[in-house]
Amino acid sequence: MKKILFVLIAGIVSANMMAQKSVETVTNEKIKYTVTKNDPDQYNRTRLTLDPINVDLYMGTSLSFAAKLETQISKFVPQVSYSRAYFEANVDKGPATRSTYELGTKLIISERNVDKQDVHVTLHSSTTTEGNYRVTHEKYINVPATIKRISSFYFGYFHWTTPMVITNGQSSNDGANGINSYYHYAKADGSLNVPIHDWAGYSGTDVQPFGIKDSPSIMERLSGIKVGYNLRTIENLFVNVDNWGERKVRKINDFSFNLLYAFDIQMDHFTDNAGVEWQYEATTKKLTRHLGWNLEYAKQFRVVGWHWGIGYNPAQKVEHGGVKSIMDNGFNMGVGFSFSLSVHKGFLIKQPEPAK
Protein backbone atom coordinates (compact mmCIF):
# COMPACT_ATOMS: atom_id res chain seq x y z
CA MET A 1 0.00 0.00 0.00
CA LYS A 2 2.82 2.37 0.83
CA LYS A 3 4.39 1.81 -2.58
CA ILE A 4 1.04 2.42 -4.24
CA LEU A 5 0.63 5.77 -2.51
CA PHE A 6 4.21 6.76 -3.34
CA VAL A 7 3.52 6.06 -7.01
CA LEU A 8 0.31 8.10 -6.73
CA ILE A 9 2.01 11.22 -5.43
CA ALA A 10 4.94 10.85 -7.81
CA GLY A 11 2.53 10.54 -10.69
CA ILE A 12 0.53 13.60 -9.69
CA VAL A 13 3.63 15.78 -9.32
CA SER A 14 5.39 14.66 -12.49
CA ALA A 15 2.51 13.99 -14.89
CA ASN A 16 2.67 17.33 -16.68
CA MET A 17 6.48 17.30 -16.71
CA MET A 18 6.75 13.88 -18.31
CA ALA A 19 3.88 14.18 -20.79
CA GLN A 20 4.67 15.20 -24.31
CA LYS A 21 2.75 18.39 -25.03
CA SER A 22 1.75 19.72 -28.45
CA VAL A 23 0.44 23.29 -28.49
CA GLU A 24 -1.27 25.09 -31.35
CA THR A 25 -1.02 28.85 -30.87
CA VAL A 26 -3.54 31.34 -32.22
CA THR A 27 -1.94 34.77 -32.45
CA ASN A 28 -3.60 38.04 -31.55
CA GLU A 29 -3.40 39.22 -35.19
CA LYS A 30 -5.78 36.46 -36.27
CA ILE A 31 -8.23 36.79 -33.43
CA LYS A 32 -10.25 39.87 -32.48
CA TYR A 33 -11.23 40.33 -28.86
CA THR A 34 -12.68 42.93 -26.52
CA VAL A 35 -11.56 43.28 -22.91
CA THR A 36 -14.68 43.68 -20.77
CA LYS A 37 -12.99 43.53 -17.36
CA ASN A 38 -9.38 44.04 -16.34
CA ASP A 39 -9.39 44.67 -12.60
CA PRO A 40 -7.18 42.57 -10.28
CA ASP A 41 -8.21 44.84 -7.38
CA GLN A 42 -11.57 43.07 -7.40
CA TYR A 43 -10.18 39.72 -6.26
CA ASN A 44 -11.83 38.02 -3.28
CA ARG A 45 -9.94 38.86 -0.10
CA THR A 46 -11.83 36.59 2.30
CA ARG A 47 -11.51 32.92 1.41
CA LEU A 48 -12.31 29.53 2.91
CA THR A 49 -10.25 26.80 1.25
CA LEU A 50 -11.10 23.11 1.69
CA ASP A 51 -8.67 20.37 0.68
CA PRO A 52 -10.45 17.00 0.41
CA ILE A 53 -7.29 15.23 -0.74
CA ASN A 54 -3.76 15.89 0.48
CA VAL A 55 -1.11 13.24 -0.19
CA ASP A 56 1.84 13.57 2.21
CA LEU A 57 5.15 11.76 2.44
CA TYR A 58 6.18 12.39 6.02
CA MET A 59 6.95 9.57 8.45
CA GLY A 60 5.22 7.23 6.03
CA THR A 61 2.45 8.07 3.60
CA SER A 62 -0.90 9.58 4.52
CA LEU A 63 -4.06 11.05 3.01
CA SER A 64 -5.58 13.99 4.85
CA PHE A 65 -8.14 16.76 4.59
CA ALA A 66 -7.46 20.40 5.44
CA ALA A 67 -9.29 23.69 5.90
CA LYS A 68 -7.91 27.22 5.80
CA LEU A 69 -9.61 30.57 6.41
CA GLU A 70 -8.02 33.93 5.62
CA THR A 71 -9.12 37.54 5.25
CA GLN A 72 -7.45 40.93 4.89
CA ILE A 73 -7.52 43.66 7.52
CA SER A 74 -5.61 46.72 6.35
CA LYS A 75 -2.03 45.48 5.73
CA PHE A 76 -2.54 42.23 7.63
CA VAL A 77 -3.87 38.92 6.29
CA PRO A 78 -4.70 36.77 9.36
CA GLN A 79 -5.25 33.07 8.67
CA VAL A 80 -5.97 29.85 10.50
CA SER A 81 -5.61 26.31 9.15
CA TYR A 82 -6.21 22.75 10.32
CA SER A 83 -5.52 19.34 8.82
CA ARG A 84 -6.13 15.76 9.92
CA ALA A 85 -5.28 12.43 8.32
CA TYR A 86 -8.10 10.04 7.38
CA PHE A 87 -5.83 7.30 5.99
CA GLU A 88 -2.30 6.25 6.91
CA ALA A 89 -0.15 3.44 5.56
CA ASN A 90 0.19 0.57 8.06
CA VAL A 91 3.95 1.02 8.16
CA ASP A 92 4.92 3.92 10.43
CA LYS A 93 1.37 4.42 11.66
CA GLY A 94 1.16 5.97 15.11
CA PRO A 95 -1.31 5.12 17.91
CA ALA A 96 -3.30 8.29 17.15
CA THR A 97 -4.23 10.24 14.03
CA ARG A 98 -1.70 12.81 12.85
CA SER A 99 -2.94 16.39 12.74
CA THR A 100 -1.72 19.98 12.46
CA TYR A 101 -3.06 23.43 13.17
CA GLU A 102 -1.56 26.82 12.49
CA LEU A 103 -2.45 30.40 13.38
CA GLY A 104 -0.65 33.34 11.85
CA THR A 105 -0.75 36.45 9.70
CA LYS A 106 0.88 37.91 6.65
CA LEU A 107 2.08 41.53 6.76
CA ILE A 108 1.85 43.13 3.32
CA ILE A 109 5.04 45.06 2.51
CA SER A 110 4.30 45.78 -1.14
CA GLU A 111 1.09 45.81 -3.20
CA ARG A 112 1.07 47.18 -6.73
CA ASN A 113 -0.59 46.74 -10.09
CA VAL A 114 1.59 46.10 -13.12
CA ASP A 115 0.31 46.94 -16.61
CA LYS A 116 0.97 45.32 -19.98
CA GLN A 117 1.60 41.81 -18.69
CA ASP A 118 0.70 38.96 -21.01
CA VAL A 119 -2.18 36.93 -19.60
CA HIS A 120 -2.74 33.47 -21.08
CA VAL A 121 -6.34 33.12 -22.27
CA THR A 122 -7.33 29.61 -23.33
CA LEU A 123 -9.80 29.35 -26.20
CA HIS A 124 -9.91 25.59 -26.53
CA SER A 125 -8.01 22.66 -25.02
CA SER A 126 -8.23 18.92 -25.59
CA THR A 127 -6.08 15.99 -24.49
CA THR A 128 -5.48 12.71 -26.27
CA THR A 129 -3.38 9.67 -25.49
CA GLU A 130 -0.89 8.55 -28.11
CA GLY A 131 1.06 5.48 -27.05
CA ASN A 132 2.66 6.19 -23.67
CA TYR A 133 2.28 9.94 -23.98
CA ARG A 134 -0.47 12.40 -23.16
CA VAL A 135 -0.71 15.04 -25.87
CA THR A 136 -2.47 18.34 -25.19
CA HIS A 137 -3.72 20.49 -28.06
CA GLU A 138 -4.46 24.05 -27.02
CA LYS A 139 -5.57 27.22 -28.74
CA TYR A 140 -4.92 30.41 -26.83
CA ILE A 141 -4.13 34.10 -27.07
CA ASN A 142 -1.92 36.30 -24.90
CA VAL A 143 -3.80 39.42 -23.84
CA PRO A 144 -1.89 42.40 -22.37
CA ALA A 145 -3.51 43.12 -19.03
CA THR A 146 -2.95 44.40 -15.51
CA ILE A 147 -1.89 41.96 -12.80
CA LYS A 148 -1.50 42.54 -9.07
CA ARG A 149 1.63 41.59 -7.15
CA ILE A 150 1.57 41.39 -3.36
CA SER A 151 4.70 40.73 -1.30
CA SER A 152 4.30 39.77 2.36
CA PHE A 153 6.17 38.63 5.43
CA TYR A 154 4.56 35.79 7.38
CA PHE A 155 4.66 35.05 11.09
CA GLY A 156 2.73 32.25 12.77
CA TYR A 157 2.44 29.57 15.44
CA PHE A 158 2.13 25.87 14.60
CA HIS A 159 1.34 22.70 16.54
CA TRP A 160 1.85 19.25 14.98
CA THR A 161 1.01 15.79 16.20
CA THR A 162 2.94 13.20 14.19
CA PRO A 163 3.94 9.53 14.56
CA MET A 164 7.39 8.60 15.80
CA VAL A 165 8.65 5.13 14.95
CA ILE A 166 11.68 3.72 16.78
CA THR A 167 12.91 0.30 15.76
CA ASN A 168 14.22 -2.38 18.08
CA GLY A 169 17.95 -3.00 18.02
CA GLN A 170 19.03 -5.13 15.10
CA SER A 171 22.59 -6.24 14.65
CA SER A 172 22.56 -5.40 10.94
CA ASN A 173 21.14 -1.89 11.22
CA ASP A 174 20.52 -0.28 14.58
CA GLY A 175 23.67 -1.02 16.53
CA ALA A 176 26.13 -3.63 17.69
CA ASN A 177 24.79 -6.73 19.44
CA GLY A 178 21.16 -5.82 18.82
CA ILE A 179 21.19 -2.53 20.77
CA ASN A 180 19.51 0.61 19.46
CA SER A 181 22.27 3.21 19.55
CA TYR A 182 19.99 6.26 19.48
CA TYR A 183 17.29 5.74 22.12
CA HIS A 184 16.87 3.90 25.42
CA TYR A 185 13.81 2.71 27.30
CA ALA A 186 13.26 4.77 30.45
CA LYS A 187 10.57 4.47 33.08
CA ALA A 188 8.44 7.59 33.29
CA ASP A 189 9.30 8.05 36.97
CA GLY A 190 13.03 8.15 36.11
CA SER A 191 13.88 5.03 38.14
CA LEU A 192 15.30 3.01 35.23
CA ASN A 193 17.13 3.65 31.94
CA VAL A 194 18.09 0.64 29.80
CA PRO A 195 19.12 0.02 26.17
CA ILE A 196 16.55 -1.14 23.61
CA HIS A 197 17.43 -4.70 22.64
CA ASP A 198 16.36 -6.87 19.78
CA TRP A 199 13.44 -8.78 21.32
CA ALA A 200 14.09 -12.03 19.44
CA GLY A 201 16.52 -14.17 21.38
CA TYR A 202 17.52 -11.57 23.96
CA SER A 203 18.39 -13.22 27.27
CA GLY A 204 20.39 -10.51 29.02
CA THR A 205 19.77 -8.74 32.30
CA ASP A 206 18.52 -5.37 31.02
CA VAL A 207 14.88 -5.02 32.00
CA GLN A 208 12.62 -4.44 28.99
CA PRO A 209 8.97 -3.29 28.96
CA PHE A 210 6.93 -6.33 29.97
CA GLY A 211 5.20 -8.15 27.10
CA ILE A 212 6.35 -5.63 24.47
CA LYS A 213 7.68 -7.47 21.43
CA ASP A 214 8.48 -4.48 19.21
CA SER A 215 9.26 -0.91 20.16
CA PRO A 216 5.83 0.78 20.27
CA SER A 217 5.16 3.65 17.90
CA ILE A 218 4.28 6.84 19.75
CA MET A 219 3.09 10.33 18.90
CA GLU A 220 5.40 13.30 18.84
CA ARG A 221 4.00 16.76 19.62
CA LEU A 222 5.74 19.87 18.33
CA SER A 223 4.99 23.53 18.96
CA GLY A 224 6.86 26.34 17.31
CA ILE A 225 6.97 29.48 15.20
CA LYS A 226 7.04 29.90 11.44
CA VAL A 227 8.42 32.95 9.62
CA GLY A 228 8.74 33.47 5.91
CA TYR A 229 8.07 35.35 2.69
CA ASN A 230 5.06 35.11 0.36
CA LEU A 231 4.62 36.41 -3.19
CA ARG A 232 1.05 36.49 -4.52
CA THR A 233 0.09 37.34 -8.11
CA ILE A 234 -3.53 37.96 -9.11
CA GLU A 235 -5.16 37.92 -12.57
CA ASN A 236 -8.78 38.99 -13.05
CA LEU A 237 -9.54 39.38 -16.74
CA PHE A 238 -12.74 38.95 -18.81
CA VAL A 239 -12.46 38.89 -22.61
CA ASN A 240 -15.05 38.57 -25.40
CA VAL A 241 -13.36 36.74 -28.27
CA ASP A 242 -14.82 36.68 -31.79
CA ASN A 243 -16.25 33.24 -32.59
CA TRP A 244 -15.26 31.94 -29.16
CA GLY A 245 -17.42 33.92 -26.78
CA GLU A 246 -16.52 35.13 -23.29
CA ARG A 247 -13.37 33.82 -21.61
CA LYS A 248 -12.57 34.48 -17.95
CA VAL A 249 -9.20 34.33 -16.22
CA ARG A 250 -9.53 34.49 -12.42
CA LYS A 251 -6.39 33.12 -10.86
CA ILE A 252 -4.28 33.54 -7.71
CA ASN A 253 -0.73 32.19 -7.52
CA ASP A 254 1.07 31.92 -4.16
CA PHE A 255 4.77 31.19 -3.72
CA SER A 256 6.10 30.86 -0.15
CA PHE A 257 9.35 30.07 1.60
CA ASN A 258 9.32 29.59 5.38
CA LEU A 259 11.70 28.85 8.23
CA LEU A 260 10.45 26.77 11.17
CA TYR A 261 11.62 26.71 14.78
CA ALA A 262 10.12 24.20 17.22
CA PHE A 263 10.67 25.51 20.75
CA ASP A 264 8.86 22.54 22.34
CA ILE A 265 9.18 18.90 21.24
CA GLN A 266 7.50 16.24 23.37
CA MET A 267 7.27 12.46 22.98
CA ASP A 268 4.28 10.59 24.36
CA HIS A 269 4.71 7.82 26.95
CA PHE A 270 3.55 4.24 26.44
CA THR A 271 2.41 1.53 28.85
CA ASP A 272 3.60 -2.09 28.89
CA ASN A 273 1.44 -5.14 29.58
CA ALA A 274 2.13 -4.86 33.31
CA GLY A 275 0.75 -1.33 33.44
CA VAL A 276 4.17 0.32 33.85
CA GLU A 277 4.57 3.66 32.06
CA TRP A 278 7.66 4.04 29.86
CA GLN A 279 9.17 6.64 27.59
CA TYR A 280 11.92 6.88 25.00
CA GLU A 281 15.02 8.78 26.03
CA ALA A 282 17.54 10.03 23.49
CA THR A 283 21.16 9.06 24.07
CA THR A 284 22.33 12.53 22.94
CA LYS A 285 20.85 15.99 22.55
CA LYS A 286 22.02 15.94 18.93
CA LEU A 287 18.96 13.85 18.12
CA THR A 288 16.68 16.86 18.64
CA ARG A 289 16.31 19.00 15.50
CA HIS A 290 14.63 22.33 16.28
CA LEU A 291 15.04 23.99 12.86
CA GLY A 292 13.30 23.27 9.57
CA TRP A 293 12.10 24.86 6.34
CA ASN A 294 9.50 24.47 3.62
CA LEU A 295 8.87 25.68 0.08
CA GLU A 296 5.27 25.87 -1.14
CA TYR A 297 3.39 26.79 -4.32
CA ALA A 298 -0.38 27.08 -4.73
CA LYS A 299 -2.59 27.93 -7.71
CA GLN A 300 -6.21 28.84 -7.00
CA PHE A 301 -8.83 29.45 -9.66
CA ARG A 302 -12.35 30.71 -8.97
CA VAL A 303 -13.39 27.54 -7.14
CA VAL A 304 -10.81 24.78 -7.65
CA GLY A 305 -7.06 24.75 -7.11
CA TRP A 306 -4.00 22.67 -6.35
CA HIS A 307 -0.79 23.00 -4.36
CA TRP A 308 2.50 21.26 -3.68
CA GLY A 309 5.25 21.60 -1.12
CA ILE A 310 8.58 20.22 -0.05
CA GLY A 311 10.64 20.75 3.08
CA TYR A 312 12.47 19.44 6.11
CA ASN A 313 10.66 19.47 9.43
CA PRO A 314 11.93 19.97 12.98
CA ALA A 315 11.55 16.74 14.97
CA GLN A 316 13.29 14.10 17.04
CA LYS A 317 15.66 12.36 14.65
CA VAL A 318 15.14 8.68 13.97
CA GLU A 319 16.23 6.20 11.35
CA HIS A 320 13.60 5.30 8.79
CA GLY A 321 13.26 1.58 8.17
CA GLY A 322 16.45 0.90 10.10
CA VAL A 323 18.72 2.84 7.74
CA LYS A 324 19.96 6.41 7.61
CA SER A 325 18.43 8.42 4.76
CA ILE A 326 16.62 11.66 3.98
CA MET A 327 13.39 9.75 4.66
CA ASP A 328 13.76 10.02 8.41
CA ASN A 329 11.21 12.11 10.26
CA GLY A 330 12.45 15.32 8.64
CA PHE A 331 11.90 15.10 4.90
CA ASN A 332 8.40 16.06 3.79
CA MET A 333 6.75 16.26 0.37
CA GLY A 334 3.10 16.68 -0.46
CA VAL A 335 0.54 17.63 -3.08
CA GLY A 336 -3.16 18.41 -2.77
CA PHE A 337 -6.34 19.57 -4.47
CA SER A 338 -8.70 22.22 -3.12
CA PHE A 339 -12.06 23.93 -3.39
CA SER A 340 -12.68 27.43 -2.15
CA LEU A 341 -15.55 29.69 -1.14
CA SER A 342 -14.71 33.38 -1.24
CA VAL A 343 -16.12 36.90 -1.09
CA HIS A 344 -14.67 40.25 -2.04
CA LYS A 345 -15.06 41.60 1.50
CA GLY A 346 -11.95 42.89 3.24
CA PHE A 347 -11.48 45.40 6.05
CA LEU A 348 -9.78 48.82 6.10
CA ILE A 349 -8.38 48.26 2.59
CA LYS A 350 -6.49 51.14 1.00
CA GLN A 351 -6.05 51.61 -2.74
CA PRO A 352 -2.85 50.06 -4.17
CA GLU A 353 -0.01 52.07 -5.67
CA PRO A 354 -0.58 53.38 -9.22
CA ALA A 355 0.16 50.93 -11.99
CA LYS A 356 3.68 50.99 -13.40
C-alpha positions in Angstrom: 0.0 0.0 0.0 2.8 2.4 0.8 4.4 1.8 -2.6 1.0 2.4 -4.2 0.6 5.8 -2.5 4.2 6.8 -3.3 3.5 6.1 -7.0 0.3 8.1 -6.7 2.0 11.2 -5.4 4.9 10.9 -7.8 2.5 10.5 -10.7 0.5 13.6 -9.7 3.6 15.8 -9.3 5.4 14.7 -12.5 2.5 14.0 -14.9 2.7 17.3 -16.7 6.5 17.3 -16.7 6.8 13.9 -18.3 3.9 14.2 -20.8 4.7 15.2 -24.3 2.8 18.4 -25.0 1.7 19.7 -28.4 0.4 23.3 -28.5 -1.3 25.1 -31.4 -1.0 28.9 -30.9 -3.5 31.3 -32.2 -1.9 34.8 -32.4 -3.6 38.0 -31.6 -3.4 39.2 -35.2 -5.8 36.5 -36.3 -8.2 36.8 -33.4 -10.2 39.9 -32.5 -11.2 40.3 -28.9 -12.7 42.9 -26.5 -11.6 43.3 -22.9 -14.7 43.7 -20.8 -13.0 43.5 -17.4 -9.4 44.0 -16.3 -9.4 44.7 -12.6 -7.2 42.6 -10.3 -8.2 44.8 -7.4 -11.6 43.1 -7.4 -10.2 39.7 -6.3 -11.8 38.0 -3.3 -9.9 38.9 -0.1 -11.8 36.6 2.3 -11.5 32.9 1.4 -12.3 29.5 2.9 -10.3 26.8 1.3 -11.1 23.1 1.7 -8.7 20.4 0.7 -10.4 17.0 0.4 -7.3 15.2 -0.7 -3.8 15.9 0.5 -1.1 13.2 -0.2 1.8 13.6 2.2 5.1 11.8 2.4 6.2 12.4 6.0 7.0 9.6 8.4 5.2 7.2 6.0 2.5 8.1 3.6 -0.9 9.6 4.5 -4.1 11.0 3.0 -5.6 14.0 4.9 -8.1 16.8 4.6 -7.5 20.4 5.4 -9.3 23.7 5.9 -7.9 27.2 5.8 -9.6 30.6 6.4 -8.0 33.9 5.6 -9.1 37.5 5.2 -7.5 40.9 4.9 -7.5 43.7 7.5 -5.6 46.7 6.3 -2.0 45.5 5.7 -2.5 42.2 7.6 -3.9 38.9 6.3 -4.7 36.8 9.4 -5.2 33.1 8.7 -6.0 29.8 10.5 -5.6 26.3 9.2 -6.2 22.8 10.3 -5.5 19.3 8.8 -6.1 15.8 9.9 -5.3 12.4 8.3 -8.1 10.0 7.4 -5.8 7.3 6.0 -2.3 6.2 6.9 -0.2 3.4 5.6 0.2 0.6 8.1 4.0 1.0 8.2 4.9 3.9 10.4 1.4 4.4 11.7 1.2 6.0 15.1 -1.3 5.1 17.9 -3.3 8.3 17.2 -4.2 10.2 14.0 -1.7 12.8 12.9 -2.9 16.4 12.7 -1.7 20.0 12.5 -3.1 23.4 13.2 -1.6 26.8 12.5 -2.4 30.4 13.4 -0.6 33.3 11.8 -0.8 36.4 9.7 0.9 37.9 6.6 2.1 41.5 6.8 1.9 43.1 3.3 5.0 45.1 2.5 4.3 45.8 -1.1 1.1 45.8 -3.2 1.1 47.2 -6.7 -0.6 46.7 -10.1 1.6 46.1 -13.1 0.3 46.9 -16.6 1.0 45.3 -20.0 1.6 41.8 -18.7 0.7 39.0 -21.0 -2.2 36.9 -19.6 -2.7 33.5 -21.1 -6.3 33.1 -22.3 -7.3 29.6 -23.3 -9.8 29.4 -26.2 -9.9 25.6 -26.5 -8.0 22.7 -25.0 -8.2 18.9 -25.6 -6.1 16.0 -24.5 -5.5 12.7 -26.3 -3.4 9.7 -25.5 -0.9 8.6 -28.1 1.1 5.5 -27.0 2.7 6.2 -23.7 2.3 9.9 -24.0 -0.5 12.4 -23.2 -0.7 15.0 -25.9 -2.5 18.3 -25.2 -3.7 20.5 -28.1 -4.5 24.0 -27.0 -5.6 27.2 -28.7 -4.9 30.4 -26.8 -4.1 34.1 -27.1 -1.9 36.3 -24.9 -3.8 39.4 -23.8 -1.9 42.4 -22.4 -3.5 43.1 -19.0 -3.0 44.4 -15.5 -1.9 42.0 -12.8 -1.5 42.5 -9.1 1.6 41.6 -7.2 1.6 41.4 -3.4 4.7 40.7 -1.3 4.3 39.8 2.4 6.2 38.6 5.4 4.6 35.8 7.4 4.7 35.0 11.1 2.7 32.2 12.8 2.4 29.6 15.4 2.1 25.9 14.6 1.3 22.7 16.5 1.8 19.3 15.0 1.0 15.8 16.2 2.9 13.2 14.2 3.9 9.5 14.6 7.4 8.6 15.8 8.6 5.1 14.9 11.7 3.7 16.8 12.9 0.3 15.8 14.2 -2.4 18.1 17.9 -3.0 18.0 19.0 -5.1 15.1 22.6 -6.2 14.6 22.6 -5.4 10.9 21.1 -1.9 11.2 20.5 -0.3 14.6 23.7 -1.0 16.5 26.1 -3.6 17.7 24.8 -6.7 19.4 21.2 -5.8 18.8 21.2 -2.5 20.8 19.5 0.6 19.5 22.3 3.2 19.6 20.0 6.3 19.5 17.3 5.7 22.1 16.9 3.9 25.4 13.8 2.7 27.3 13.3 4.8 30.4 10.6 4.5 33.1 8.4 7.6 33.3 9.3 8.0 37.0 13.0 8.1 36.1 13.9 5.0 38.1 15.3 3.0 35.2 17.1 3.7 31.9 18.1 0.6 29.8 19.1 0.0 26.2 16.5 -1.1 23.6 17.4 -4.7 22.6 16.4 -6.9 19.8 13.4 -8.8 21.3 14.1 -12.0 19.4 16.5 -14.2 21.4 17.5 -11.6 24.0 18.4 -13.2 27.3 20.4 -10.5 29.0 19.8 -8.7 32.3 18.5 -5.4 31.0 14.9 -5.0 32.0 12.6 -4.4 29.0 9.0 -3.3 29.0 6.9 -6.3 30.0 5.2 -8.1 27.1 6.3 -5.6 24.5 7.7 -7.5 21.4 8.5 -4.5 19.2 9.3 -0.9 20.2 5.8 0.8 20.3 5.2 3.6 17.9 4.3 6.8 19.8 3.1 10.3 18.9 5.4 13.3 18.8 4.0 16.8 19.6 5.7 19.9 18.3 5.0 23.5 19.0 6.9 26.3 17.3 7.0 29.5 15.2 7.0 29.9 11.4 8.4 32.9 9.6 8.7 33.5 5.9 8.1 35.3 2.7 5.1 35.1 0.4 4.6 36.4 -3.2 1.1 36.5 -4.5 0.1 37.3 -8.1 -3.5 38.0 -9.1 -5.2 37.9 -12.6 -8.8 39.0 -13.0 -9.5 39.4 -16.7 -12.7 39.0 -18.8 -12.5 38.9 -22.6 -15.0 38.6 -25.4 -13.4 36.7 -28.3 -14.8 36.7 -31.8 -16.3 33.2 -32.6 -15.3 31.9 -29.2 -17.4 33.9 -26.8 -16.5 35.1 -23.3 -13.4 33.8 -21.6 -12.6 34.5 -18.0 -9.2 34.3 -16.2 -9.5 34.5 -12.4 -6.4 33.1 -10.9 -4.3 33.5 -7.7 -0.7 32.2 -7.5 1.1 31.9 -4.2 4.8 31.2 -3.7 6.1 30.9 -0.1 9.4 30.1 1.6 9.3 29.6 5.4 11.7 28.9 8.2 10.4 26.8 11.2 11.6 26.7 14.8 10.1 24.2 17.2 10.7 25.5 20.8 8.9 22.5 22.3 9.2 18.9 21.2 7.5 16.2 23.4 7.3 12.5 23.0 4.3 10.6 24.4 4.7 7.8 27.0 3.5 4.2 26.4 2.4 1.5 28.9 3.6 -2.1 28.9 1.4 -5.1 29.6 2.1 -4.9 33.3 0.8 -1.3 33.4 4.2 0.3 33.8 4.6 3.7 32.1 7.7 4.0 29.9 9.2 6.6 27.6 11.9 6.9 25.0 15.0 8.8 26.0 17.5 10.0 23.5 21.2 9.1 24.1 22.3 12.5 22.9 20.9 16.0 22.6 22.0 15.9 18.9 19.0 13.9 18.1 16.7 16.9 18.6 16.3 19.0 15.5 14.6 22.3 16.3 15.0 24.0 12.9 13.3 23.3 9.6 12.1 24.9 6.3 9.5 24.5 3.6 8.9 25.7 0.1 5.3 25.9 -1.1 3.4 26.8 -4.3 -0.4 27.1 -4.7 -2.6 27.9 -7.7 -6.2 28.8 -7.0 -8.8 29.5 -9.7 -12.4 30.7 -9.0 -13.4 27.5 -7.1 -10.8 24.8 -7.6 -7.1 24.7 -7.1 -4.0 22.7 -6.3 -0.8 23.0 -4.4 2.5 21.3 -3.7 5.2 21.6 -1.1 8.6 20.2 0.0 10.6 20.8 3.1 12.5 19.4 6.1 10.7 19.5 9.4 11.9 20.0 13.0 11.5 16.7 15.0 13.3 14.1 17.0 15.7 12.4 14.6 15.1 8.7 14.0 16.2 6.2 11.4 13.6 5.3 8.8 13.3 1.6 8.2 16.4 0.9 10.1 18.7 2.8 7.7 20.0 6.4 7.6 18.4 8.4 4.8 16.6 11.7 4.0 13.4 9.7 4.7 13.8 10.0 8.4 11.2 12.1 10.3 12.4 15.3 8.6 11.9 15.1 4.9 8.4 16.1 3.8 6.8 16.3 0.4 3.1 16.7 -0.5 0.5 17.6 -3.1 -3.2 18.4 -2.8 -6.3 19.6 -4.5 -8.7 22.2 -3.1 -12.1 23.9 -3.4 -12.7 27.4 -2.2 -15.6 29.7 -1.1 -14.7 33.4 -1.2 -16.1 36.9 -1.1 -14.7 40.3 -2.0 -15.1 41.6 1.5 -12.0 42.9 3.2 -11.5 45.4 6.0 -9.8 48.8 6.1 -8.4 48.3 2.6 -6.5 51.1 1.0 -6.1 51.6 -2.7 -2.9 50.1 -4.2 0.0 52.1 -5.7 -0.6 53.4 -9.2 0.2 50.9 -12.0 3.7 51.0 -13.4 
